[in-house]
Amino acid sequence: MKKAIQFLSISVVLSLLIVACSTDDIRNIAGSTDPVDPGVPGQVTEVNPVDITIDGFDFMEKMQGHWVGDNLVINQEYPFFAWDYRAISPSHIFGIHEGGSGGNLFTSFFVTNFKGKRTIMARNGGLLNGIYRTSYFVMDKVENRDNSRYYRFVDARGGDGIMFMEIRFPNNSNNIYFNSYTSNLGDRIPNRHMTFSGVKMHPELAQEAADATGYPQNIVDAGLDFADGFVEEYLYVKDGLTEANSATFLALQETNDVFELAPQSGDPYTILDHPRLGVIQVNINRGDVPADQPLQLYLSRDPLTDEFGYFTADVNAFNTILHFPILSNGENEFLMTYMHPGTYYVTIVADMDGDSSISEGDITHAQRMVTLSPLGQEQITIDNINVQN
């Protein structure tokens, strides 16, 4: 029997460079709003999609970018976090956080048809410790609020009574404020799960993808047209209910394999359906680094080390980090999934002081580069982790 799981993102703190964001700002990203009736736990609310032929399509342009900032997950604050949102088709933008060996977390946004309207949906979920969960959200609000553009996405089946996310872009700035709220699929009134505040950096990454795909266009990709809704028999039904209260697909097994779990879940769109995205297999030869020493893996646009293996003096390079998994003790390989095509630097760091950040005394290696083509499958072996900073 499938069990409903609160899906948590996995995060890691970097200490070398922080994009400044006040705690108050990231906790109150929505801006001023009218008081909201707290509702009833588990109550399904009506979903009224925004018609983007009238308003709201500008979201697709605003969302693309490499967002670097501050993330608050539950009550744990992470001073560095990054999302890499790039187009994978003319009407689909995708971002993922590869958290580590346990799993990943993604959110994508795409144009679709739903409930008789041309609108935008979000697809959120991923894999965590053998549990695959994907939920679909639909844009139901677009507002000009506090000198900003505000957008809300609610569960496509249960509405804001089950879960929702809200995103605000202040006018004339490169900032984003992003909240997500969850009820554990109806166990309680939705409350804040994640709050991200960031700044758009390195716009050339998203621009290259937009140029390659013709993004953004108000068209619907094959496999992402939900004019007829979802296949009822595939939706996850929470224990104690007779029908689904959320547009959620779920599967679990002992092995943490997204390629097996995605189709098992009944998700109408799986990892194999995404255009352009590929994988990078990273193999690690530890050398003299002890087997139980925690390792960190960084994928960045710019090199984090010089040709001799010492951390670069260019502190701006650390804000080009796109993905940052922490590997399990003893782990010597990692498969990076849902990767945008491009040229990257791969850096393995032996975290000698266990502070989950890049710091003095950590052991790393000379810079290594890998280039991934659209739908590519690349492999790189790091076998010279021998430079102590």
C-alpha positions in Angstrom: 0.0 0.0 0.0 1.4 3.4 -0.9 1.8 5.8 2.0 1.7 9.6 1.7 5.0 11.1 2.5 5.9 14.7 3.3 8.5 15.4 0.6 11.5 17.4 2.0 14.2 18.9 -0.1 17.8 18.0 0.8 20.1 21.0 1.2 23.7 22.0 1.9 25.3 25.1 3.2 28.2 26.9 1.5 30.1 29.5 3.4 32.4 31.2 0.9 30.0 33.7 -0.6 26.4 34.6 0.4 23.9 36.6 -1.5 22.5 38.9 1.3 18.7 38.4 2.0 17.1 39.4 5.3 15.2 36.8 7.2 12.1 39.0 7.4 12.1 39.4 3.6 12.2 35.7 2.8 9.5 34.9 5.4 7.1 37.5 4.0 7.6 37.1 0.2 3.9 37.4 -0.7 3.7 41.1 0.1 0.6 42.7 1.6 -2.6 40.6 1.2 -6.0 40.3 2.7 -6.5 37.9 5.7 -7.1 34.3 4.5 -9.6 32.0 6.0 -7.6 29.1 7.4 -10.1 26.6 6.2 -10.5 23.0 7.2 -7.6 20.4 7.2 -7.8 18.3 4.1 -10.6 20.4 2.5 -10.5 20.4 -1.3 -11.1 23.9 -2.8 -12.2 24.9 -6.2 -9.5 25.4 -8.9 -10.0 28.3 -11.3 -7.1 28.5 -13.8 -5.8 31.8 -15.1 -6.3 32.3 -18.8 -2.8 33.2 -20.0 -4.2 34.5 -23.3 -5.5 37.4 -21.2 -2.8 37.7 -18.5 0.0 35.7 -16.9 2.1 34.4 -19.8 4.9 36.9 -18.8 5.7 34.5 -16.0 7.5 32.2 -18.4 10.0 35.0 -19.3 10.5 36.1 -15.7 11.1 32.6 -14.2 14.0 31.6 -16.4 17.5 32.1 -14.9 20.1 31.0 -12.4 18.7 32.1 -9.1 21.2 32.3 -6.2 20.1 33.2 -2.7 18.9 32.1 0.7 16.5 29.2 1.4 14.5 28.5 4.5 13.2 24.9 4.7 10.8 24.3 7.6 12.9 26.2 10.3 16.3 25.5 8.9 18.0 28.4 7.0 20.5 27.7 4.3 22.6 30.9 3.5 23.4 29.6 0.0 21.0 27.9 -2.4 20.7 27.9 -6.2 18.1 27.0 -8.8 19.0 26.7 -12.4 15.8 27.3 -14.5 16.3 26.9 -18.3 14.0 26.2 -21.2 13.9 22.6 -22.5 11.2 23.4 -25.2 9.5 26.5 -26.5 7.0 26.3 -23.7 8.6 24.3 -20.8 11.2 25.5 -18.3 12.9 23.2 -15.8 14.9 23.5 -12.6 16.3 20.8 -10.3 18.2 20.6 -7.0 20.3 17.4 -6.9 20.4 17.1 -3.2 22.5 14.0 -2.8 22.5 10.2 -2.8 19.0 10.1 -1.3 17.3 11.9 -4.1 16.5 15.2 -5.8 13.8 17.8 -6.0 12.5 19.5 -9.2 10.0 22.0 -10.3 9.1 22.8 -13.9 6.6 25.2 -15.4 4.9 24.6 -18.8 2.0 25.8 -20.9 -1.0 23.6 -21.1 -4.8 23.4 -21.5 -6.8 22.7 -18.4 -10.5 23.2 -17.5 -11.2 24.9 -20.8 -8.4 27.4 -20.5 -4.9 27.9 -21.9 -2.9 28.2 -18.7 0.4 27.4 -17.0 1.1 24.4 -14.8 3.9 23.6 -12.4 5.2 20.1 -11.9 6.9 19.5 -8.5 8.4 16.5 -6.8 11.3 14.2 -7.3 12.9 11.2 -5.6 13.8 10.8 -1.9 15.0 7.6 -0.3 13.1 5.2 -2.6 10.0 7.4 -2.7 9.0 9.0 -6.0 6.4 11.8 -5.8 5.2 14.2 -8.5 2.4 16.8 -8.0 0.8 19.1 -10.6 -0.2 22.7 -9.8 -2.1 25.2 -11.9 -1.7 29.0 -12.0 -4.8 30.5 -10.4 -3.7 34.0 -9.5 -1.8 36.8 -11.3 -1.7 40.2 -9.5 0.2 43.4 -9.4 1.2 43.6 -5.7 3.5 45.9 -3.8 5.3 47.1 -7.0 5.7 43.5 -8.0 4.2 40.8 -10.2 2.7 38.0 -8.0 1.7 34.5 -9.3 0.1 31.6 -7.4 0.0 27.9 -8.3 -2.4 25.6 -6.5 -2.8 21.8 -6.5 -4.5 21.0 -9.7 -6.9 18.7 -8.0 -7.3 19.9 -4.4 -6.6 23.6 -4.8 -5.0 25.7 -2.0 -6.7 23.6 0.6 -4.1 20.9 -0.1 -0.9 22.7 -1.3 0.2 25.7 -3.2 3.2 27.9 -4.2 3.6 31.6 -4.7 6.2 33.5 -6.6 6.8 37.3 -6.6 9.1 39.3 -8.9 9.7 42.9 -7.7 9.5 45.3 -10.6 12.7 46.7 -12.1 14.9 44.2 -10.3 16.5 40.8 -10.7 15.0 39.4 -7.5 12.7 36.5 -6.9 10.7 35.4 -3.8 9.4 31.9 -3.8 7.2 30.2 -1.1 5.7 26.7 -1.0 3.0 25.5 1.3 2.0 21.9 2.0 -0.6 20.0 4.1 1.0 16.5 3.8 -1.8 15.8 1.3 -4.6 17.0 3.6 -3.4 16.1 7.1 -3.5 19.8 8.2 -4.0 23.3 7.0 -1.2 24.1 4.4 1.7 25.8 6.1 5.0 27.1 4.7 7.5 24.4 3.8 10.1 26.3 1.8 10.9 30.0 1.3 13.5 31.0 -1.2 14.8 34.5 -1.8 17.3 35.0 -4.6 18.9 37.1 -7.3 19.1 36.2 -11.0 22.8 35.7 -12.0 24.6 34.5 -15.1 21.6 35.2 -17.5 23.6 33.9 -20.5 22.9 30.3 -19.3 19.1 30.7 -19.6 19.4 32.9 -22.8 21.4 30.2 -24.6 18.7 27.6 -23.8 15.9 30.1 -24.9 17.7 30.8 -28.2 18.1 27.1 -28.8 14.5 26.2 -28.2 12.6 29.3 -29.3 11.4 29.9 -25.8 9.0 31.3 -24.6 6.0 30.5 -26.9 2.3 30.0 -26.0 2.1 26.5 -27.3 1.6 23.1 -25.7 4.1 20.2 -25.8 3.1 16.7 -26.6 2.4 14.8 -23.4 1.7 17.9 -21.4 -1.8 18.7 -22.6 -4.3 18.2 -19.7 -7.4 19.4 -21.4 -9.0 16.1 -20.3 -7.5 16.3 -16.8 -5.7 13.3 -15.3 -6.2 9.6 -15.5 -8.1 8.9 -12.3 -6.8 5.4 -11.7 -3.2 6.6 -11.7 -3.7 9.4 -9.1 -2.5 8.6 -5.6 -5.4 8.1 -3.1 -4.5 8.8 0.5 -5.4 6.1 3.1 -8.9 6.7 4.4 -10.1 8.4 1.2 -12.1 6.9 -1.6 -10.8 9.3 -4.3 -7.7 11.4 -4.9 -7.7 14.8 -3.2 -4.5 15.9 -5.0 -3.0 15.8 -8.5 -0.2 13.6 -7.1 1.5 10.5 -8.4 3.5 8.3 -6.0 5.5 5.1 -6.0 8.0 3.6 -3.6 10.5 0.7 -3.5 13.7 -0.2 -1.7 16.1 0.9 -4.5 16.4 4.6 -5.2 16.0 4.3 -9.0 14.1 7.2 -10.7 14.1 5.3 -14.0 12.1 2.5 -12.4 10.0 4.5 -10.0 8.8 7.2 -12.4 6.7 4.9 -14.7 5.5 2.8 -11.6 3.9 6.0 -10.2 1.6 6.5 -13.2 3.1 10.0 -13.7 2.0 11.1 -17.2 5.4 12.7 -17.8 8.6 11.0 -16.6 12.3 11.6 -16.7 12.5 9.9 -20.1 10.0 12.3 -21.6 12.0 15.5 -21.1 13.7 17.0 -24.2 17.3 18.2 -24.0 18.0 17.0 -20.4 20.8 14.4 -20.0 22.8 12.7 -17.2 26.4 12.9 -15.9 27.9 9.9 -14.2 30.6 11.0 -11.8 33.1 8.3 -10.7 35.5 9.0 -7.8 38.8 7.5 -6.9 39.4 8.6 -3.4 43.2 7.9 -3.3 44.4 8.6 0.2 41.0 10.1 1.3 39.5 7.7 3.9 36.4 5.8 2.8 34.3 7.2 5.6 35.3 10.8 4.9 32.2 12.8 3.6 32.5 14.1 0.1 30.8 17.1 -1.6 30.2 17.3 -5.3 29.9 20.7 -7.0 28.8 21.4 -10.6 29.6 24.9 -11.6 29.8 27.2 -14.6 33.3 28.5 -13.6 36.1 26.4 -12.0 36.3 26.4 -8.2 39.9 25.3 -8.2 43.0 26.4 -10.2 45.2 24.2 -12.3 47.1 23.1 -9.2 44.0 22.1 -7.2 43.7 25.1 -4.8 40.4 26.9 -4.4 40.3 29.9 -6.7 40.8 33.4 -5.4 37.9 34.5 -7.5 35.1 34.5 -5.0 32.5 35.2 -7.8 33.2 31.7 -9.1 31.4 30.2 -6.1 28.1 31.9 -7.2 28.3 30.0 -10.4 27.6 26.7 -8.6 24.5 25.1 -10.1 24.3 21.8 -8.2 25.8 20.7 -4.9 25.1 17.2 -3.6 26.6 15.7 -0.4 27.6 12.1 -1.0 26.9 9.3 1.5 29.8 8.0 3.6 31.9 5.6 1.5 30.1 6.6 -1.7 32.4 6.7 -4.8 30.0 7.5 -7.6 27.0 9.7 -8.3 24.6 10.0 -11.2 23.5 13.6 -11.8 20.1 13.5 -13.5 17.9 16.0 -15.4 21.0 17.9 -16.4 20.8 20.9 -18.9 23.2 20.7 -21.8 26.3 22.8 -21.3 29.9 22.9 -20.3 30.6 22.6 -16.6 33.3 22.1 -14.0 33.1 19.2 -11.6 34.7 19.6 -8.2 34.9 16.9 -5.5 35.7 18.2 -2.0 36.7 16.0 1.0 35.1 17.9 3.9 37.8 17.4 6.4 36.2 19.4 9.2 32.7 18.2 8.6 31.2 21.7 8.4 29.4 21.0 5.1 31.1 23.9 3.4 34.2 24.7 1.5 36.9 25.8 4.0 40.5 25.7 4.9 41.9 22.2 5.3 39.5 20.6 2.8 41.1 18.4 0.2 40.3 18.8 -3.5 41.9 18.5 -7.0 42.8 20.4 -10.1 39.9 21.7 -12.2 38.1 19.2 -14.4 35.6 20.1 -17.1 32.8 18.1 -18.8 30.5 19.0 -21.7 27.0 17.6 -22.0 25.1 17.7 -25.2 21.3 17.7 -25.4 20.0 14.3 -24.2 23.6 13.4 -23.6 25.1 10.8 -21.3 28.5 11.7 -20.0 30.9 10.1 -17.6 33.8 11.7 -15.8 36.3 10.1 -13.3 37.9 12.3 -10.6 41.1 10.4 -9.5 43.4 13.1 -8.2 41.9 14.3 -4.9 45.2 15.1 -3.2 45.5 18.9 -2.7 44.9 20.2 0.9 43.9 23.8 1.0 
